[in-house]
Amino acid sequence: ASAPAMTTTVTSIGKLEETPALPEPTPSTVPALDLGAVASLCTDLSRVADSSALSELLGRGSSILDASGATLWLGAGDQLFAVLGHGYSQQALARFGPIARDADNAVAKAWRTGRPAAVSGDGTTGGALVAPMFGPNGCIGVLAFESRPRAQHTQTLQALAAVIAAQVATAVSAWPGASVANTAARPA
């Protein structure tokens, strides 16, 4: 028998833990997903030429995933930096500060392990879907989508977040400080 799919979640005290992935909800509870919009977004991401265009495209990705915002975190050495976002002011992004590779949160864990992570909201605060981004030499950062309160992090939404992050990685893979110090995060 195969091992069950695992998802990284955050407990009510903020501790990361591996839990079995959620089953796909019934069709009546799944928001309509427009694969044509995903394809269009990925095509436009492949043509991105500047950071203002990338920010707008992150906004489109957020809309597709019904997220309230997105943050692009890129690695330099043993830290991740919030370099661009949608749904946040530049002042808010500047207050995020760097995240250490060994931090106990979903952003650092996705970067460290090269595996997606999900943080469940509690009904009043949102959660997050975090997808690692890879360059030729390994994990260069993550793309984090802030989900709305009560959002369901289905396998489908996690997969779409990973698809969008993979395409964003092609636009930012030239980041000069991209770090791949942890070989465990390298793709097979």
C-alpha positions in Angstrom: 0.0 0.0 0.0 1.2 3.5 -0.7 1.8 6.0 2.0 -0.9 8.7 2.4 -0.2 12.1 1.0 1.1 14.5 3.7 0.5 18.2 4.2 2.4 20.5 6.4 0.1 22.5 8.8 0.4 24.8 11.7 -1.2 23.8 15.0 -3.1 26.2 17.2 0.1 27.0 19.0 2.0 27.7 15.8 4.0 24.5 15.7 4.5 22.8 12.3 3.4 19.3 11.9 2.9 16.8 9.1 -0.7 15.6 8.7 -2.5 13.5 6.1 -3.6 15.6 3.2 -7.2 16.7 3.1 -9.4 14.8 0.8 -10.8 16.7 -2.1 -14.2 18.3 -1.0 -17.3 17.4 -2.9 -17.9 19.3 -6.1 -20.5 21.5 -4.5 -17.9 22.9 -2.0 -15.1 23.6 -4.5 -14.9 27.1 -5.9 -14.9 27.2 -9.6 -11.4 27.0 -11.0 -10.6 28.4 -14.4 -7.8 26.5 -15.9 -7.9 28.8 -18.9 -7.0 31.7 -16.5 -4.2 29.6 -15.0 -2.8 29.0 -18.5 -3.1 32.7 -19.5 -1.4 33.7 -16.2 1.5 31.2 -16.8 1.9 32.5 -20.4 2.0 36.1 -19.2 4.5 35.1 -16.4 6.8 33.7 -19.1 6.9 37.2 -20.7 7.3 39.3 -17.6 9.9 42.0 -18.0 9.7 44.1 -14.8 8.7 43.9 -11.1 5.6 46.0 -11.5 4.3 43.6 -14.1 5.2 40.7 -11.8 3.3 42.2 -8.9 0.2 42.6 -11.0 0.5 39.0 -12.2 0.8 37.8 -8.5 -2.5 39.6 -8.0 -4.0 37.5 -10.8 -2.6 34.4 -9.2 -4.2 35.4 -5.9 -7.5 35.9 -7.6 -7.4 32.5 -9.2 -6.7 30.9 -5.8 -9.2 33.2 -4.0 -6.3 34.5 -1.8 -6.1 37.9 -0.3 -2.5 38.4 -1.2 0.8 36.9 -2.3 4.3 37.3 -1.2 7.4 36.4 -3.2 10.2 35.3 -0.8 13.7 34.8 -2.3 16.7 33.3 -0.6 20.1 34.9 0.0 22.4 32.9 2.1 20.5 31.3 5.0 17.6 33.9 4.9 14.5 34.5 2.9 13.5 38.1 2.0 10.1 39.3 1.0 11.0 41.0 -2.3 7.6 41.5 -3.9 4.0 41.1 -3.2 0.4 41.8 -4.1 -2.2 42.9 -1.6 0.5 44.6 0.7 2.0 48.0 0.6 5.8 48.4 0.2 5.9 49.5 3.8 4.2 46.3 4.9 6.6 44.2 2.9 9.5 46.0 4.4 8.2 45.2 7.9 8.2 41.4 7.1 11.9 41.2 7.7 14.1 38.2 6.8 13.2 34.7 7.7 15.9 32.3 8.8 16.2 28.9 7.0 15.6 27.1 10.3 12.6 29.2 11.4 9.6 27.3 12.6 7.0 28.5 10.1 5.5 27.3 6.8 7.6 29.7 4.6 10.9 28.5 6.0 9.8 24.9 6.0 8.7 25.0 2.3 12.1 26.6 1.4 14.1 24.1 3.5 12.3 21.0 2.4 11.4 21.9 -1.2 7.8 20.8 -0.4 4.6 22.8 -0.3 3.2 23.8 3.0 -0.3 24.9 4.1 -1.4 26.9 7.2 -5.0 26.6 8.1 -7.0 29.7 9.1 -9.0 29.6 12.2 -12.2 31.1 10.9 -11.3 34.7 11.8 -7.7 34.9 10.5 -6.5 33.6 7.2 -4.0 30.8 6.5 -1.5 30.3 3.7 -0.5 28.1 0.8 3.2 28.2 0.4 4.9 26.7 -2.7 8.7 26.3 -3.2 10.3 27.7 -6.3 13.2 26.0 -8.0 16.0 27.1 -10.3 18.6 24.9 -12.0 20.5 24.4 -8.7 17.7 23.9 -6.2 15.2 25.8 -4.2 15.6 29.6 -4.7 12.6 30.8 -2.6 8.9 30.4 -2.1 5.6 31.9 -3.2 3.2 32.3 -0.3 -0.5 33.0 -0.9 -2.5 34.3 2.0 -5.8 32.5 2.2 -9.0 33.9 3.5 -10.5 32.7 6.8 -12.3 29.4 6.4 -10.5 28.7 3.1 -10.1 25.0 2.3 -6.6 24.1 1.2 -7.6 21.3 -1.2 -5.0 19.3 -3.1 -6.2 21.1 -6.3 -5.5 24.6 -4.8 -2.1 23.4 -3.5 -1.3 22.0 -7.0 -2.3 25.3 -8.7 -0.2 27.3 -6.2 2.7 25.0 -7.2 2.1 25.5 -10.9 2.0 29.3 -10.4 5.2 29.2 -8.3 7.0 27.1 -10.8 6.2 29.7 -13.5 7.2 32.6 -11.2 10.5 30.9 -10.6 11.4 31.2 -14.3 11.0 35.0 -14.0 13.1 35.3 -10.9 15.7 32.5 -11.2 18.4 35.1 -12.0 18.2 36.5 -8.4 21.8 37.0 -7.6 21.6 35.8 -4.0 19.6 32.7 -4.6 20.8 30.1 -2.1 20.7 26.4 -2.3 22.7 25.6 0.8 20.4 22.8 1.8 20.7 20.0 -0.8 17.6 18.4 0.6 15.5 21.1 -1.1 16.9 20.2 -4.5 14.5 18.6 -7.0 15.1 14.9 -7.9 
